[in-house]
Amino acid sequence: MVGYLIRRVLLGLLTLLLITMVIYALIRAMPGNPLATDAAMMNPENMPSEEDIQRMQAAYGLDKSIPEAYIHWLTNMVRGDFGSSFAEKKPVLDVIGSRVTNTLLLTVPSLILAYLLAIPIGLFSTWRSGKADERLVGVGLYMLYAIPSFIAALFLQLLFAVKLDGTAFELPLMGIRSDEYETLTSTQKAWDWLKHMILPVISFTYVSLAYYSRFIKANMEEVVRQDYIRTAKAKGLGPLRIMIHHAFRNTLIPFVTLLGLSLPALLGGAIILEQIFNWPGMGQLYFRSILTRDYPVIMGLTFALSVLTLLGQLLADMLYAFVDPRISYK
C-alpha cells in the first residue's frame, strides 16, 4: 500500500507540473494582457508614458518570456506564494479564500441532495424495470437531463422571482443576501441566506440527479442478471434485501469512481449559473479572472482544481479495496 501511494503521489506531482505548464502557456498566449484591462491604461485623459508602461509590464511580469515567467511562478508557488491578483491588488490566496465558502454553500447541499435522491431512484428504477411507473420516472429524468441547467435557472427566476412576486412563494432573483441583511436578526439572516440559496441549489442539483440516477440503474441492471442474484431470489430473499445487500454493494466500484470525480466540483462551482444568479463564488471568479487576464488568480484556481481532481482519483482508488476485498495494492 505504501509503495502504491508513493508511486501515485509522484505521478500526481508530474501530472500537476504538466497541467500548470500547459495552462500557463495557454493563458499567456491569449489575446490581450492585464494592461489592456487596467483602469489606468484605459483613461484617455491620463495616458501613461512609455516608462510607466515598462514599469507596469515589469510589475505584471510581462517583461519575462513565458518559460521564465512560469519558472518564477512555480518557484514562488513551491514556497506557498501564489502572487497577488492584478485586478483586486490582494494576495491570490485571500481572493480565492473569500469565495470558497460561497461556492461550498451551493455545491455541498447540491451534491448531498443529488446522491440522497439518486440512490433510491436508481434502485427503484431497477426494481420496477419495464413497468409503467419506472418508464414514467425514466422519461422525467431524461427530460431533466435534456434541459440545460442555465435554461432551467432562467425559468426558475421567471417563476419564483417574477410571476410569484409579492406572494409567500417569492424567492430572490439573484445575489447572496438582501440589501437589508445587516439590519436582520440572526434567525432572519439565516433565513435570508437560505432563500437566496434555494434556486441556485435546485439548478445545480437536477442535472446531477438525472445523471446519477441513470448511472446507478445502468450498473444495477448488469448486476441483477448475474447468477448469484438468481440464487438469492431462489432462496426466498425479499426484493429490498436483494437490491441493497447483494446487488447495490456490487455496483459500488463505479459509484465510488463517480464520487471521487465529484470532488473537484465542490470548489469548481458553475461559471454560467453563478453568473446568472450573481453568486460570488469560484466559478464567477474564474470567469472574471479570464476576462481581466488576471494570470495569478487563474493559475491559483487551476492549481486548486487540479489538486482536487488528482486527490479525488486517488481517494476513489483507495476506496476500491474497501468496497471490494478482492482488490489488493500489494
N, C-alpha and C positions, 0 to 999 in steps of 0.2 A: 504493500500500500504506500509506504513512504517513497520508494523508488518511483512508483507511478506518479505520485504527487509532484515529485521533483521534476520529472520529465514534462508533465503538463504545465507546471509553472514556467519552466524555461521556454517551452513552446509558446506559452501565452505572452511572455515578455517579447519574444521575437515578433509575434503577430502584432502586438501593440506598437512596437517600433515601426513596423512596415505600415500600419494603418495611419499613424500620426505623420509619417514621412510623406505618404501619398496625399493625405488631406491637406497638409501644409503647402505642398507644391500646387495643389489644385486651387486653393483659396488665393494664393499669391498670383496665380495665372488668371484669375477672374478679371474682367474689365473693370477699370476704376480702382481707386485706392482710398484709404482713410482721409487723405487730404481733400478729396472731392466732396466729402460729406461733412467736413469740419466747418463749423459756423464762421470761423474767422476767414476761411478761404472763400466763403460764399457771399460775403458782404462787399458789394461793388464800391461802396464809399470808403472802404478801408482795405484795399488790396495789399497783401503782404509783399515785401520786397524779395528779391532773389535770395538774400541772406536769410530772411525769415523762412522762406520755403525750404532751403537747405537745412536750417535748424530743425524745422518740423519733420522733415524726412529722417533726420538722424534720431529725433525723439521717437518716431514711429518705427524705426528700424528699417526704413525703406532704402537707406543708403547701402545696405548689405545685399549681396546676392542671395538667392533662395537657399542654397546649401549652407552659407554662412549664417543666415538668419535662423534656419532650422536648428543648426547645432547650438546656436546661442539660446534658443527657446528650450531645447532638450536639456542643456546643461543647467539652466535655471529651474526647469521642472523637476529634475532629479533632486535638487536642493529644496523642493517644496514651494518654489516661487513661480507662479503661473503668469506673472506680469500684471499690468494694470489695464483696465478697459479703456480703449481710446474714446468711447462715447461718454461714459459715466465718470471717467477720471478716478476710478476706485479700483482696489485690488480685485482681480478676477474671482478669487475665492469668495469675497464678500458679495460680489454681484450675483454669482451663482447661488450662494447660500441664502440670499434673500428671496430666491424664487423656489427653492426646493420644497418648503412647507406647502406653498400654494399648489404646486403640482401634486404632491402626495395627498392633499385633501380631495383631489379628484380621482387619481389613479388607484389608490389603495381601496376605497369603497367600491370603485368600479370593478376591480379585479376580484375582490371578495364576492360581490354580488354575482358576477359572471360565473364563477365556479360553483357557488352555492346553488344557483339556479340551473346551470348547465348539467351538473351530475344527475340530479333526479330526472330532468327532462330527457337526457340521453338514455338513462336506464328505462324510463317509461316507454320511450320510443322503441327500444329493443324488445321489451316485454310485449308490447302491443303491435309489433311489426306487421304491416299489411292490413291492420284493422282501420275502420273509418276514422276513429279518434286520432290514431297515430298519423294518418295521412293529413288530417286537418292541422295537427301540430307541425308536421313537416312543411306544409305549404306556408304556414305562418312564419316559420323560421327562414325559409327561402325568401319570402317577401322582405323580411327584415334585413337579411344579408344582401339583398339586391339594392336596397336603398342606401346611398352614400350617407355617412354619418353627418356630413355638413348640411345635406338637404334636410335630414330629419331635424337637425338643430334649428334650422330656419323655420320649419313648420311648427316646432315646439314653441319657439319665440312668438310666432304669429298667433298661436292659440292661447298660450298662458299669459303672455305679456300684453297682447293687443286685444284679442277677442274677449278675454276674460278680465279685462282691466276694470278695476273697481269692485270685483266680486271676491268671495272668500277663497277662490281658486287662483287668484292672480299671483304670478311669480315674477321676479325681477328679470328685465330684459337682458342685462349683461352686468359685468363688474363683479367684484368680490365682496363688496359690502355697500350699504346705503350711505347717502351723504350725511345723514344724522347719526351715524354709527357711534360717534364719540359721546353722544348725549344719552345713549341707551344704558339700561341696567345690564348686569352680567347675563341674566337669562335672556333678555331681549337681544343682546349681542350674539349669543349662541344661536338663537332662532334666526337672526338676520343672516349669519353665515350659512346656516342650513338651507334657507330659502334660495340663496344665491347658488348653492351647490347642486340643487335638485336637477335642473335642466342640463347642465354640463355632464353630470354623472350619468344621467339616462343616455345622453348622446354618446358618451364614452363606452357604456356598457353593452348596448343592444347588439352591435355587430359582433363583439366578442362572444356574447351569449349564443347567438345563432351559430357561429363557427365552432365553438367548443361543444355545443350540443350535438351537432352533426359529426364532429370528430369522435366523440365518445361512442355514438351509435355505430359509426362505421367500424371502429375497433371491436366493439362488443359483438357485432354480427359475425365477425370472423371467429370469435371465441366460442359463441353458443353453438357452433356447428361441430365443435370438437367432440371426440368420443367420451371424454370424462364428464362432459355436461350431460350427455345422454345417459351415462351411468348414474349420475346424481339424480336425474329425473326418474330412472328406473327404480332407484332405492326409495322413492316416495318423498324426496325433499321438496319443500314448498318453493314456488317460483321466486319469492323475495329472497330467500336464503341462497338459492342458486345464483341469482343475479348479482348479489352483493358479495357473498363469501367465496364464490367459485369463479364466476365469470369476470366481475369487475376487477378483482385482485390480479387477474392475469392480463389486464389491459393497462396496468399501472406504468409499465416502462414507457410507452409512447406518451402517456399522460404526464409522467414526470418530465420528459423531454419538453413538452409543451409548457409546463410550469417553469422550467428553467429559462426558456426563451422569453417568458413573460417578464422576467426581472428587469431588463432594460426599459421596458415600457413604464415602469414605476416612476422613473425620473425623466424619461424622454418626453412625456406629455404628448399632445397632438397639436401640431402647429396651426392647422386650419381651425379646429374647434376653439382653441384658446384665442385666436384672432376674432372669431365670431362672437364669443362671449366676453371679449376684452378681459380675459383672465390672465393676470400677471404671473404666468408660470414659465417653466423651462422651454416649452415649445415656442411660446411667443418671444422669449429671449433669443432663442436660436434664430428665428425669422428676422428679428430686428438687427441682430449681430451681422447677419449676412448682408442685409440692406446697407448697413453703415460700414461694412468691411472692417468690423471690429475683430481683427485677427486673434488677439489673445483670448477673447471670450469664446470664439468659435473653436479654438484649439482646446480650451478648458472643457467645453461641453463635449467635444468629440472624445477627448481622453476619458471623461467620466462615463460616457455611454459605452465606449469600447471596453473599459474595465468591467462594467456591469454585464455586458454580453459574454465576455470570457468567463466571468465568475458564474454566471447562470449556466453556461455549458458545463463547467467543472462541477457545479453543485448537482446538476442532473446526472452526470456520470457517477458521482459519489453515491447518489441515492439509488442507482440501479442495483447495487449489491444488497441494499436493504429490502427492496421490493421483490428481488429475485435472488434467492440464495445460491442459485447455480452459477452466478457471475462471481468471478474472483479476479482480483487485481495483482495477484502474486506473479 
